[in-house]
Amino acid sequence: MEIILFILQFSLITFCIFKWKNYLPAGISAIVCIMYLVLKCICGYGYYLLCVHYYSGSADLFQCMHEVAVINKTIRMQPELIPDLFNRFVPIVGLEQWNNSSYNIFYNDNRTLIFLNSLIMFISGGFISIHVLWMNVISIAGFLFIYDALNLNKQKSVIRFLPFLFPTVLIFGSSVMKEPLLLFAIGFMLKSLKLLLININGRSLTMLVISILLFLLIKIYFLIFMIPGIIAIFILNKKKWNISKVFFTVYILFFILILITGEINSSFNLPEKLCGQQLNNIRNAVFSGAQTYISPVLFAPTISSFMKRIPEAFAFGFLRPFPWELKEWWMIPVSLEPIVVLLIFIRQLIKNKPSTIKKSPVQLLCMITSVLLITLLGFITPVAGNLVRLRMPAMLLIAISLIRFDSSEKT
């Protein structure tokens, strides 16, 4: 039954791709789209099998799917309880990830993932392969937005497809996890910002609002990293100033404002918050017996200590884990991604003079946001598996932005 359902729904998706192939970005054919969907489905289901083998049902994926079944059953049997799903706490047995969150209802990404897959379960029959299929449809839609927003069709070399084949993208961006949703939100945001640079109108503003709502439901910290860049893009839409100067000025001013606010109100003290989160993550890693524990960059909850460790945190978040720090063989290719990104960077420096590298606003936003995310992870993430998974979108965007260096002056 699972195979029949998968073939029927995959055929429907294939039909839709060919029917609307004219809406695909330049340089992307329907065949390429379908082949990539097949590859991602294989990787997504393969990750599920690896979780079955290595984690014996204890992985987050299994807890997620258990709660998906609980929510789906609740919706089917007691539809009058649907409004209760939007409460802070839902008194239904078995909803551990749904209810246990440090965020409020609008920012609980566990709820977003579980609720979405509980809807998919109406057509999946509970088969994991169908969930993998539709999560990959969502992530590929995000990739198409990213491809179009960064004008990757201007880059004629096949290297433009390399970041989409990164191991972390194929593993974590293809399964029933939050990453496919995050990739869609990133792509939708970048597409809306590209339209804003062309013209601020109802369509571009509506897309921007929708993308902001998506981030609120998925990963709010990614949105926080992007807000100064969004403001910079609004400024650049009105003033033809130097792109780099506008971006760095806005980001530096925001950073200073955050530090000053933290000194006035301890509830917003960034070094203290990060230090507390770091200690909590270390305790959780030790308590759960994480096999790939690597101590993050330690620092005191003061501005001076925090500032001194920023370069070290970025290096940690970007370079770690090393291959010998991983326990599972299938994770080793993941540790090689930083080397690939560095090789792309060296290639672009050789191919282009550094002084002639002109970044588009959307490119620059991707680079800065990615650097901030990697630095944050270097401070607070003590488990190698979590580190490579959470930095996946950052590595993807950095690689794409580097590839776009040689053609960015044309955009």
Buried (B, 14 or more C-beta within 10 A) or exposed (E): EEEEBBEEBBEEBBEEBEEEEEEBBEBBEBEEBBEBBEBBBBBBBBBBEBBBEEEEEEBBBBBBBBBBBBBBBBBEEEEEBEEEBEEEEBEBEBBEBBBEBEEEEEBBBBBBBBBBBBBBBEEBEEBBBBBBBBBBBBBBBBBBBBBBBBBBBBBEEEEBBBBBEBBBBBBBBBBBBBBBBBBBBBBBBBBBBBBBBEEBEEEBEEBBEEBBEBBBBBBBEBBBBBBBBBBBBBBBBEEEEEBEEBBBBBBEEBBEEEBEEBEEEEEBBBBBBBBEBBBEBBEEBEEEEBEBBBEBBEBEBEBEEBEEBBEBBBBBBBBBBEEEBBEBEEBBBBBEBBEBBEEBBEBBEEEBEEEEBBBBBBBBBBBBBBBBBBBBBBBBBBBBBBBBBBBBBBBBBBBBBBBBBBBBEEB
